[in-house]
Amino acid sequence: MISFREVSYLEFQILFLDLRSRFVDLIAREAQLTQGSLHVLFAEHLPAGFCLVTDEREYRNIRFLFVREEFRRKGYAGMLLRNELREKKGTKEWKFSIQEESEWYDCLKKLVEQEGFMIKDKVHLFTCVRDDFIHWNEYMDRKGKRLAAWLEQQGFVTISFRECGEEWLEKLRRSEGNEYGNQLHVRGFLEGKRTPVSDTMSFLCVRGDEIAAYSLVSKVDKSSVVFEQISTCQKMISQGTVLLPFAKTMEQFWNEGCRRGVYAMYEGNLPALAFADKILKQVTVKEKLQYNFIKAAE
């Protein structure tokens, strides 16, 4: 007998106590905070799998689709997906992301395409680790410190989210709709609806009363971080201002004992990929490709 039930964050923690991780917990928490959904599939009254969805500004994002190993190859992943699509019809598009190197890539790609999803874009995922940090230090000694010193001479100052004060954070919230030209959705993080921001590892680069660039970082656990957003004001892209907040973030990465960091860059974002080529790859030990699939609202 198969059944589905939408559960609370607390129920989810109890039902999958043996399988939870800090990363999955953060997504489940985010699903509840954004009024997304946490659906569980029960097989013979046992929790066999779950689907975690966050409700975001442009779409409902299927963040995690999971089936316990002993229940796999029975079509339960497809049942979970179809149940979600049926239960949460609305005006927003659906999003589902799959990493190319996943052992389930072919199966999931076939599944989502059968349900009407199509590839929208590709994302490059970069990973850095503490054990390979020497390459970042070599880059800073070779070039980075000179550029940072030059930027500081031009009047740019770097301050952490913890120290900058509410006035600067409010300016960052407004960066989505003013001359900064921010294409990233920063409000959800600052308003506590997304993964909690590390205010000691996130930095603003400012000059006068303007934000020139920023790095926004979340901590998955004590040793793992996600570089959620690395952004530059549109009119200052060519000046390299993004180096200042990113360099401060990397300094804190080391000081706080972090061991692993992950970054994501959209393939169509040419300035971001240029930044990746010049700077991110100085600390990258692994690069993966992720495909984002989109399904139109019904």
NUDO-508788 format. One line per field, with one value per residue (C-alpha): x, y, z; residue number from 1; residue in three letters. Coordinates in pm, 1 decimal, padded with zeros to 6 digits. Layout:
<sites>
u = [X/...]
v = [Y/...]
w = [Z/...]
keti = [NUM/...]
logu = [ALA/...]
</sites>
This chain:
<sites>
u = [00000.0/00136.3/00034.7/00162.1/00158.4/00280.3/00471.1/00615.4/00987.4/00976.2/00795.2/01048.3/01336.3/01177.8/01080.0/01428.0/01639.0/01883.8/01934.5/01944.8/02243.6/02304.2/02256.9/01921.9/01805.6/01880.6/01678.1/01388.0/01394.1/01401.8/01107.4/00900.7/01010.5/00931.3/00593.1/00722.9/00646.1/00784.4/00606.4/00676.8/00592.4/00489.4/00514.7/00336.8/00319.1/00700.3/00862.3/01021.7/01118.8/01064.1/01045.5/01159.9/01043.3/01122.1/00890.0/01108.5/01035.1/01012.8/00949.4/00890.0/01227.8/01237.1/01551.2/01571.1/01406.1/01509.6/01411.0/01559.4/01791.7/01574.0/01275.7/01454.4/01381.3/01009.7/00909.4/00873.3/01079.8/00838.0/00542.3/00686.5/00747.8/00403.0/00237.4/00419.1/00323.6/-00038.3/-00072.3/00093.5/-00040.4/-00015.4/00118.0/00492.1/00728.0/00889.8/01267.1/01465.2/01848.7/02064.7/02443.0/02593.6/02822.7/02539.7/02494.2/02121.5/02159.7/02018.5/01726.0/01632.5/01671.9/01436.0/01191.2/01166.3/01148.9/00856.3/00681.0/00734.4/01058.7/01311.7/01672.8/01689.3/02053.1/02377.9/02563.9/02932.4/02992.2/03337.0/03475.5/03772.4/03929.4/04151.2/04424.9/04482.3/04478.0/04842.4/04736.3/04517.5/04804.6/05034.0/04780.7/04746.0/05124.4/05169.0/04888.4/04596.9/04759.1/04874.4/04525.7/04367.0/04610.6/04534.4/04158.9/04198.5/04396.9/04095.4/03881.6/03720.3/03663.8/03562.6/03335.4/03168.6/02792.1/02834.3/03005.5/02841.0/02515.8/02153.5/02179.8/02423.9/02223.5/01914.4/02105.2/02200.1/01833.3/01748.4/02028.0/01784.6/01595.5/01837.5/02149.0/02356.1/02183.2/02172.7/02030.9/02057.5/01778.8/01946.7/01636.2/01548.8/01885.7/01877.3/01519.0/01592.1/01389.2/01690.5/01995.1/02126.8/02397.2/02733.7/02778.4/03147.9/03225.4/03005.7/03148.4/03055.8/03296.9/03186.3/03303.7/03136.7/02769.1/02770.3/02803.2/03062.6/03060.2/02977.4/03021.2/02733.1/02820.6/02622.6/02760.2/02626.5/02811.0/03124.7/03358.7/03153.6/03036.4/02843.0/02938.8/02577.9/02639.6/02953.5/02843.3/02972.1/02791.1/02731.7/02926.9/03230.5/03273.0/03588.7/03762.7/03797.2/03628.2/03484.3/03833.5/03817.1/03510.2/03606.1/03960.0/03822.0/03584.9/03874.3/04070.9/03781.6/03744.2/04092.8/04057.4/03731.3/03875.9/03655.4/03754.2/03527.0/03359.7/03125.8/03052.1/02804.7/02831.4/02570.0/02718.0/02541.2/02684.5/02998.9/03134.4/03092.5/03273.3/03552.9/03581.4/03590.6/03871.0/04080.3/04017.6/03797.7/04015.2/04304.7/04134.4/03923.7/04006.9/03694.9/03453.2/03116.4/02831.9/02469.5/02166.9/01861.0/01532.1/01219.0/00851.4/00589.5/00314.3/-00019.6]
v = [00000.0/00339.7/00669.9/01027.6/01280.5/01635.6/01660.6/01931.8/01992.3/01818.5/01512.9/01493.6/01492.0/01204.3/00994.0/01009.9/01028.7/00766.2/00933.1/01303.0/01527.3/01892.6/01975.1/01793.3/01952.2/02299.7/02232.3/02091.7/02397.6/02624.9/02435.9/02511.2/02877.0/02951.8/02774.7/02504.1/02141.6/01828.9/01525.9/01172.4/00850.7/00561.3/00201.5/-00049.5/00230.0/00276.4/00607.7/00506.5/00844.2/01217.0/01522.5/01864.2/02174.8/02540.6/02814.1/03078.9/03404.7/03268.0/02896.9/02603.1/02437.4/02059.3/02059.0/01697.0/01378.5/01072.5/00705.5/00470.6/00212.8/-00086.5/00071.8/00171.7/00048.1/00031.6/00360.2/00549.0/00850.3/00901.2/00865.4/01131.0/01369.0/01323.7/01362.2/01692.9/01825.4/01722.8/01856.8/02195.0/02325.4/02701.6/02992.5/02930.3/02722.9/02411.1/02366.8/02045.2/02026.9/01721.8/01695.9/01537.0/01305.2/01163.0/00787.8/00859.6/01127.5/00922.5/00788.5/01130.1/01303.9/01051.3/01086.2/01465.7/01481.2/01239.0/01486.0/01779.1/01930.1/02077.7/02188.1/02563.6/02624.9/02477.3/02559.5/02506.0/02386.1/02452.7/02295.8/02412.7/02234.5/02342.8/02094.5/02268.9/02625.2/02680.8/02766.0/03051.8/03190.3/03167.4/03360.3/03632.6/03667.2/03671.8/03909.9/03936.9/04147.3/04409.5/04438.9/04456.7/04731.9/04928.7/04900.6/05020.3/05319.5/05401.5/05427.6/05083.8/04942.2/04588.0/04522.4/04205.2/04163.4/04144.7/04483.2/04680.1/04772.7/04758.0/05059.8/04880.2/04556.1/04750.6/04892.8/04538.7/04434.1/04715.4/04621.2/04401.6/04704.3/04996.4/05106.1/04824.8/04599.3/04285.3/03984.3/03764.8/03725.7/03846.3/03929.3/03569.5/03520.8/03850.9/03792.0/03444.2/03248.2/03074.2/02896.8/03105.6/03353.6/03349.6/03713.7/03658.9/03511.1/03740.7/04079.9/04404.6/04613.5/04979.2/05320.1/05634.9/05547.5/05281.7/04902.6/04798.7/04420.2/04154.7/03790.9/03611.1/03282.3/03022.2/02751.9/02400.4/02280.0/02375.0/02277.5/02321.3/02643.3/02746.1/03064.2/03153.1/03482.7/03658.5/03980.3/04309.8/04635.5/04647.6/04967.8/04840.3/04493.0/04590.1/04724.3/04388.7/04508.0/04160.9/04045.5/04241.5/04072.7/03734.8/03757.5/03843.9/03548.0/03316.3/03455.9/03371.5/03031.3/02955.3/03130.2/02950.2/02607.5/02535.0/02237.1/02255.9/02529.8/02512.4/02780.6/02784.4/02985.6/02990.1/02907.0/03203.2/03451.7/03553.7/03799.6/03530.7/03271.5/03521.9/03564.4/03187.4/03157.8/03431.4/03372.7/03075.3/02828.0/02933.1/02741.1/02488.6/02121.0/01991.1/02123.7/01964.1/02047.2/02074.3/02090.9/02291.7/02156.3/02374.3/02280.4/02542.8/02622.4/02452.2]
w = [00000.0/-00105.7/00053.6/00069.2/00350.1/00381.6/00708.9/00931.1/00972.0/01313.2/01172.4/00891.2/01139.7/01332.0/01028.4/00872.9/01185.8/01055.0/00715.6/00792.0/00733.1/00810.7/00441.3/00414.7/00741.3/00604.4/00289.1/00493.6/00718.0/00413.4/00260.4/00569.7/00599.0/00233.2/00252.5/00022.9/00098.2/00265.6/00118.8/00241.0/00056.6/00281.5/00156.5/00381.9/00642.6/00638.5/00534.2/00202.9/00054.7/00053.4/-00171.5/-00043.5/-00231.5/-00163.2/-00286.6/-00448.3/-00623.8/-00976.9/-00929.3/-00699.8/-00667.4/-00615.8/-00405.1/-00290.6/-00417.3/-00218.7/-00183.8/00077.7/-00074.8/00017.2/-00166.2/-00487.4/-00841.6/-00767.6/-00930.2/-00602.8/-00715.8/-01005.4/-00769.6/-00538.0/-00825.3/-00979.5/-00640.0/-00587.6/-00930.0/-00875.7/-00520.5/-00574.7/-00903.3/-00939.6/-01138.4/-01087.3/-01296.4/-01151.0/-01126.5/-01085.7/-01090.1/-01165.3/-01147.8/-01455.7/-01259.4/-01047.1/-01082.5/-01115.5/-01383.6/-01674.8/-01470.1/-01328.9/-01665.6/-01825.1/-01535.9/-01541.5/-01921.4/-01913.4/-01682.2/-01919.1/-01784.7/-02029.2/-01981.1/-01922.2/-01835.4/-01706.8/-01387.2/-01314.6/-00957.3/-00811.7/-00493.5/-00285.8/00009.5/00294.7/00208.3/-00125.9/00011.3/-00079.1/-00436.4/-00311.0/-00103.8/-00405.8/-00618.3/-00355.4/-00325.3/-00702.7/-00796.1/-00554.9/-00282.9/-00534.2/-00683.5/-00337.1/-00232.0/-00549.7/-00489.3/-00131.9/-00259.9/-00479.7/-00165.5/-00154.9/00194.4/00296.5/00596.0/00722.8/00745.9/01123.2/01142.1/00860.2/01035.8/00924.5/00692.1/00461.8/00472.4/00372.3/00075.1/-00018.3/-00000.9/-00242.0/-00484.3/-00678.6/-00804.4/-00830.5/-01018.5/-00863.6/-01116.2/-00900.9/-01087.8/-00776.6/-00522.0/-00205.3/00001.5/00087.1/00256.1/00445.8/00560.4/00697.1/00441.7/00290.3/00430.2/00726.9/00625.7/00801.6/00900.7/00978.0/00635.9/00423.5/00321.6/00150.3/-00056.8/-00040.2/-00149.3/-00025.8/00007.2/-00266.9/-00255.2/-00512.2/-00457.3/-00198.8/-00105.9/00067.3/00236.0/00430.7/00657.6/00606.8/00916.1/01110.7/00828.6/00506.9/00342.8/00033.4/-00151.9/-00227.6/-00409.7/-00536.3/-00703.8/-00844.2/-00919.9/-01296.5/-01353.1/-01159.6/-01311.7/-01500.7/-01187.7/-01010.9/-00691.6/-00624.7/-00522.6/-00194.7/-00037.3/-00183.1/-00042.7/00301.3/00278.5/00192.2/00485.8/00718.1/00553.8/00680.9/01020.0/01106.1/01028.1/00726.6/00514.9/00209.2/00008.4/-00292.1/-00554.8/-00846.0/-01169.3/-01449.1/-01789.6/-01950.0/-01697.6/-01884.8/-01620.4/-01352.7/-01562.5/-01626.5/-01249.3/-01214.3/-01468.6/-01309.7/-00939.2/-00847.0/-01029.7/-00807.3/-00525.5/-00717.1/-00682.6/-00854.9/-01115.4/-01192.9/-01428.3/-01317.5/-01547.1/-01443.9/-01579.0/-01591.0/-01627.5/-01711.2/-01463.6/-01519.7]
keti = [1/2/3/4/5/6/7/8/9/10/11/12/13/14/15/16/17/18/19/20/21/22/23/24/25/26/27/28/29/30/31/32/33/34/35/36/37/38/39/40/41/42/43/44/45/46/47/48/49/50/51/52/53/54/55/56/57/58/59/60/61/62/63/64/65/66/67/68/69/70/71/72/73/74/75/76/77/78/79/80/81/82/83/84/85/86/87/88/89/90/91/92/93/94/95/96/97/98/99/100/101/102/103/104/105/106/107/108/109/110/111/112/113/114/115/116/117/118/119/120/121/122/123/124/125/126/127/128/129/130/131/132/133/134/135/136/137/138/139/140/141/142/143/144/145/146/147/148/149/150/151/152/153/154/155/156/157/158/159/160/161/162/163/164/165/166/167/168/169/170/171/172/173/174/175/176/177/178/179/180/181/182/183/184/185/186/187/188/189/190/191/192/193/194/195/196/197/198/199/200/201/202/203/204/205/206/207/208/209/210/211/212/213/214/215/216/217/218/219/220/221/222/223/224/225/226/227/228/229/230/231/232/233/234/235/236/237/238/239/240/241/242/243/244/245/246/247/248/249/250/251/252/253/254/255/256/257/258/259/260/261/262/263/264/265/266/267/268/269/270/271/272/273/274/275/276/277/278/279/280/281/282/283/284/285/286/287/288/289/290/291/292/293/294/295/296/297/298]
logu = [MET/ILE/SER/PHE/ARG/GLU/VAL/SER/TYR/LEU/GLU/PHE/GLN/ILE/LEU/PHE/LEU/ASP/LEU/ARG/SER/ARG/PHE/VAL/ASP/LEU/ILE/ALA/ARG/GLU/ALA/GLN/LEU/THR/GLN/GLY/SER/LEU/HIS/VAL/LEU/PHE/ALA/GLU/HIS/LEU/PRO/ALA/GLY/PHE/CYS/LEU/VAL/THR/ASP/GLU/ARG/GLU/TYR/ARG/ASN/ILE/ARG/PHE/LEU/PHE/VAL/ARG/GLU/GLU/PHE/ARG/ARG/LYS/GLY/TYR/ALA/GLY/MET/LEU/LEU/ARG/ASN/GLU/LEU/ARG/GLU/LYS/LYS/GLY/THR/LYS/GLU/TRP/LYS/PHE/SER/ILE/GLN/GLU/GLU/SER/GLU/TRP/TYR/ASP/CYS/LEU/LYS/LYS/LEU/VAL/GLU/GLN/GLU/GLY/PHE/MET/ILE/LYS/ASP/LYS/VAL/HIS/LEU/PHE/THR/CYS/VAL/ARG/ASP/ASP/PHE/ILE/HIS/TRP/ASN/GLU/TYR/MET/ASP/ARG/LYS/GLY/LYS/ARG/LEU/ALA/ALA/TRP/LEU/GLU/GLN/GLN/GLY/PHE/VAL/THR/ILE/SER/PHE/ARG/GLU/CYS/GLY/GLU/GLU/TRP/LEU/GLU/LYS/LEU/ARG/ARG/SER/GLU/GLY/ASN/GLU/TYR/GLY/ASN/GLN/LEU/HIS/VAL/ARG/GLY/PHE/LEU/GLU/GLY/LYS/ARG/THR/PRO/VAL/SER/ASP/THR/MET/SER/PHE/LEU/CYS/VAL/ARG/GLY/ASP/GLU/ILE/ALA/ALA/TYR/SER/LEU/VAL/SER/LYS/VAL/ASP/LYS/SER/SER/VAL/VAL/PHE/GLU/GLN/ILE/SER/THR/CYS/GLN/LYS/MET/ILE/SER/GLN/GLY/THR/VAL/LEU/LEU/PRO/PHE/ALA/LYS/THR/MET/GLU/GLN/PHE/TRP/ASN/GLU/GLY/CYS/ARG/ARG/GLY/VAL/TYR/ALA/MET/TYR/GLU/GLY/ASN/LEU/PRO/ALA/LEU/ALA/PHE/ALA/ASP/LYS/ILE/LEU/LYS/GLN/VAL/THR/VAL/LYS/GLU/LYS/LEU/GLN/TYR/ASN/PHE/ILE/LYS/ALA/ALA/GLU]
</sites>
